[in-house]
Amino acid sequence: MFGYEKATKPTIYFIGVTTGKSSIMKVFPRWAEELGLRDAVIKGIDFRPHAPAEDYRRAVSFIKEDPLSVGALVTTHKIDLFAACEDLFEYIDPYARQLGEVSSISKTEGRLCAHAKDPISSGLALQRFVPENYWGDFGGDVMLMGAGGSTLAMSIYFAQVCKGGNQPRNIYITNRSMPRLQAAKRLTEGLESKVQFHFCYNAKPEENDRVLAGLKPHSLVVNATGLGKDSPGSPLTDAAEFPADSLVWEINYRGNLVFAQQAERQREEKKLHVELGWNYFIYGWTQVIAEVFHVAIDEKMIGTLSALAR
């Protein structure tokens, strides 16, 4: 296919924006050796955010038709790629159907498969730093900035996976464009949950500051916008005030990470826990690698792979 070279070894693709800067490009060969994935290689495919549909279709069609192109991890483009390529998949898992996104492309028995792994990987990452029964004990809020795939996945996790009294009572989803916010609202309306979702069209960082100021202590504040990684900056201004005794999650682990720096400056005064996206990165990739190469990766192996990556 024009623009793509046929793979000569089992190849997993990383579909993103600046894939060459990701640690995975250096890490994957070590992981492949540890997992016994002989000759497996990784290649990046970069698109600008919200690329034309035909660009996504060309990439997915190539993977589908090329025998040694075994699958892909998709980031940033999860929703747009799924919308452009839904008809190319012979199997779509329930999370991918529910979210309208794909983060994992794989092949099983000749079928091209779409999976959305984020509800699983984000939940595993959250469990690493959110104390047990945190919501039941403290009753804090959640603020998810950005209405893309990561926020939708976390919304499903909080609404459907968290059980009993250990759910946040209020989740505030903010976004600077209305269509994505409306799509998030449609998704959450279909969730059977006691969680109350609030949608905030915030075109400017100052508007996010105001939502932040209204959160209760012991809340969770998440930057899921891509700002600080794919684009410079933060969804907040430097004047933003974080709620006391709260958890702050920058889901990126590389880039200028302005949001994390803003939180760090208030960490001691506000008693904040500031978490970067390293574990999200590890869980996200290991979930997809397990699917693409049909290997089992348990928590012990994840610990080994994380240590190798570091």
C-alpha positions in Angstrom: 0.0 0.0 0.0 1.3 3.5 -0.9 3.3 5.1 1.9 3.8 1.9 3.9 6.5 -0.8 3.6 5.6 -4.4 4.1 6.8 -5.7 7.4 9.7 -8.3 7.3 9.3 -9.2 11.0 6.3 -9.4 13.4 5.6 -5.6 13.8 3.5 -3.7 16.3 2.8 -0.1 15.3 2.5 2.9 17.7 -0.1 5.3 16.2 0.3 8.7 17.8 1.6 12.2 17.4 5.2 12.3 18.4 5.9 8.6 18.8 9.7 8.9 18.3 9.9 10.7 21.6 8.2 8.0 23.5 10.2 5.7 25.8 8.5 2.7 24.3 10.7 2.9 21.2 13.7 2.0 23.3 11.9 -0.1 25.9 10.0 -2.5 23.5 13.1 -4.4 22.3 14.0 -5.2 26.0 10.4 -6.2 26.7 10.2 -8.4 23.6 13.3 -10.2 24.7 11.9 -10.7 28.2 8.5 -11.9 26.8 10.1 -14.3 24.3 8.7 -12.4 21.3 11.4 -13.4 18.9 12.2 -10.9 16.2 9.3 -8.6 17.1 9.8 -4.9 16.4 7.9 -1.7 16.9 7.4 1.2 14.4 5.8 4.6 14.9 3.1 6.2 12.7 2.6 9.9 13.4 -0.5 11.9 12.6 -1.5 15.3 13.7 -4.5 15.4 16.0 -7.8 15.0 14.2 -6.1 14.0 11.0 -8.2 13.3 7.8 -10.2 10.1 7.9 -8.5 8.8 4.8 -5.1 8.9 6.6 -6.4 6.6 9.4 -8.1 4.3 6.9 -4.8 3.9 4.9 -2.9 3.0 8.0 -5.5 0.5 9.3 -6.0 -1.1 5.9 -2.3 -1.6 5.6 -2.1 -3.3 9.0 -5.1 -5.5 8.1 -3.6 -6.6 4.7 0.1 -7.0 5.7 0.7 -10.5 7.2 3.6 -9.5 9.5 1.9 -6.3 10.7 0.4 -7.9 13.8 -1.3 -4.9 15.4 -1.0 -1.5 16.9 -1.5 0.7 20.0 -3.4 3.8 19.3 -3.1 7.0 21.4 -4.5 10.5 20.9 -6.4 9.3 17.8 -8.5 6.6 19.5 -11.9 8.2 18.8 -11.1 9.7 15.3 -9.5 6.4 14.1 -12.5 4.3 15.2 -15.0 6.7 13.6 -13.0 6.5 10.3 -12.3 2.8 10.4 -15.1 1.0 12.2 -16.2 -0.9 9.1 -12.7 -2.4 8.7 -12.8 -4.4 11.9 -14.4 -7.9 12.0 -14.5 -7.8 15.8 -15.1 -4.9 18.1 -15.0 -5.5 21.9 -17.8 -4.2 24.2 -15.7 -1.3 25.6 -14.7 -0.2 22.1 -18.3 -0.2 21.1 -19.4 1.6 24.2 -16.7 4.3 24.0 -16.6 4.6 20.2 -12.8 4.3 20.3 -10.0 1.9 19.7 -6.7 1.8 21.6 -5.6 -1.7 20.5 -5.6 -3.2 17.0 -4.9 -6.9 16.8 -5.5 -10.0 14.7 -7.2 -13.2 15.8 -7.9 -16.2 13.5 -7.7 -13.9 10.5 -10.0 -11.2 11.9 -9.0 -7.6 12.5 -10.0 -6.8 16.1 -10.6 -3.5 17.9 -10.3 -3.3 21.6 -10.6 -0.3 24.0 -8.2 -1.1 26.9 -8.3 2.2 28.7 -11.1 1.3 31.2 -8.9 -1.5 32.3 -5.5 0.2 32.2 -6.7 3.5 33.7 -8.4 1.5 36.5 -5.2 -0.4 37.3 -3.2 2.8 37.3 -5.7 4.5 39.6 -5.5 1.6 42.0 -1.8 2.2 42.4 -2.1 5.6 44.0 -5.8 6.1 45.1 -6.1 4.8 48.7 -8.5 2.0 49.3 -12.1 3.2 50.0 -11.0 6.8 49.2 -14.3 7.9 48.0 -16.3 6.2 50.7 -14.1 7.6 53.4 -13.8 11.2 52.2 -16.5 11.9 49.6 -14.3 14.0 47.3 -15.0 15.0 43.7 -13.3 14.1 40.4 -12.4 16.7 37.8 -11.4 15.3 34.4 -10.0 18.0 32.1 -10.4 16.9 28.5 -13.3 14.9 27.0 -11.2 12.4 24.9 -10.8 8.7 25.2 -8.9 8.7 28.5 -11.7 10.7 30.3 -14.4 8.5 28.8 -12.6 5.4 30.0 -12.1 6.7 33.5 -15.8 7.7 33.5 -16.8 4.1 32.8 -14.3 2.9 35.4 -15.7 5.1 38.2 -19.4 4.5 37.2 -19.3 0.8 36.5 -16.2 -0.8 38.0 -16.0 1.0 41.3 -18.6 -0.7 43.5 -20.8 0.1 46.5 -20.1 3.3 48.4 -16.6 3.7 47.0 -17.5 5.9 44.1 -17.0 9.6 43.7 -20.4 11.4 44.0 -19.6 14.1 41.4 -17.5 14.0 38.3 -16.8 17.2 36.4 -15.8 16.8 32.8 -14.4 20.0 31.2 -13.4 20.5 27.5 -12.6 23.5 25.3 -14.7 22.2 22.3 -18.4 21.4 22.5 -18.7 18.4 20.2 -16.4 16.2 22.3 -18.2 17.4 25.5 -21.6 16.5 24.0 -20.3 13.0 23.0 -19.1 12.5 26.6 -22.5 13.5 27.9 -24.2 11.0 25.6 -22.0 8.2 26.8 -22.5 8.9 30.5 -26.2 9.2 30.1 -26.2 5.5 29.2 -24.3 4.4 32.4 -26.3 3.0 35.2 -24.6 4.7 38.2 -25.2 6.9 41.2 -22.3 9.1 40.1 -23.5 12.6 39.0 -21.7 13.9 35.9 -21.4 17.6 35.3 -20.3 19.0 31.9 -18.4 22.2 31.6 -17.7 23.9 28.3 -14.5 25.8 29.2 -12.9 27.4 26.3 -10.2 29.2 28.5 -8.0 27.9 31.3 -9.5 30.5 33.6 -12.8 28.7 33.4 -11.1 25.4 34.5 -9.7 27.4 37.4 -13.2 28.3 38.6 -14.4 24.6 38.5 -11.2 23.6 40.3 -11.9 26.2 43.1 -15.3 24.6 43.8 -14.1 21.1 44.4 -14.2 19.5 47.8 -11.0 18.5 49.7 -9.8 15.0 49.0 -10.7 15.3 45.4 -9.0 13.9 42.3 -7.9 16.3 39.5 -6.8 14.8 36.2 -5.1 16.4 33.2 -6.4 14.3 30.3 -6.1 17.0 27.6 -2.8 16.2 26.0 -1.5 19.7 27.0 2.0 19.2 28.3 2.7 16.4 25.9 1.3 16.7 22.4 1.0 20.4 22.8 2.7 22.8 25.2 0.9 24.3 28.2 -1.7 23.4 30.8 -5.5 23.4 31.0 -5.1 25.6 34.1 -3.5 29.0 34.7 -0.7 29.5 37.2 -3.3 31.2 39.5 -5.3 28.0 39.9 -5.8 26.8 43.5 -5.9 23.0 44.0 -8.3 21.6 46.7 -6.5 20.6 49.9 -5.5 17.0 50.6 -6.2 16.0 47.0 -4.8 13.7 44.4 -3.4 15.3 41.2 -2.9 13.0 38.2 -0.9 14.1 35.1 -1.6 11.1 32.9 1.4 12.0 30.7 4.9 11.0 31.8 6.9 13.0 29.2 6.8 16.5 27.8 7.0 19.8 29.6 4.3 18.7 32.1 3.3 22.2 33.1 0.2 21.0 34.9 2.3 18.7 37.1 4.6 21.6 37.8 1.7 23.8 38.9 0.6 21.1 41.3 4.1 20.6 42.7 4.3 24.2 43.6 1.3 23.7 45.9 2.1 20.2 47.1 3.3 21.0 50.6 0.9 23.8 51.3 -2.2 21.9 50.1 -0.9 18.4 51.0 -1.3 17.1 47.5 -0.2 13.8 46.1 1.1 14.4 42.5 1.2 11.4 40.3 2.7 11.2 36.8 1.5 8.8 34.1 4.3 6.2 34.3 2.1 3.4 35.6 -0.6 4.4 33.1 2.0 4.1 30.4 3.1 0.6 31.6 -0.4 -0.8 32.0 -1.6 0.7 28.7 1.2 -0.9 26.7 1.3 -4.2 28.5 -2.5 -4.6 28.0 -2.1 -4.0 24.3 1.1 -6.2 23.9 -0.7 -9.1 25.6 -3.6 -8.7 23.1 -1.5 -8.2 20.0 1.0 -11.0 20.6 -1.4 -13.3 22.5 0.8 -13.6 25.6 -0.1 -13.6 29.3 1.4 -10.8 31.3 0.7 -11.0 35.1 1.4 -8.5 37.8 4.8 -10.1 38.5 5.8 -9.7 34.9 4.5 -6.2 34.9 6.8 -5.4 37.8 9.7 -6.9 35.8 8.8 -4.9 32.6 8.4 -1.7 34.6 11.9 -2.1 36.1 13.4 -2.8 32.7 11.7 0.3 31.3 13.0 2.5 34.1 
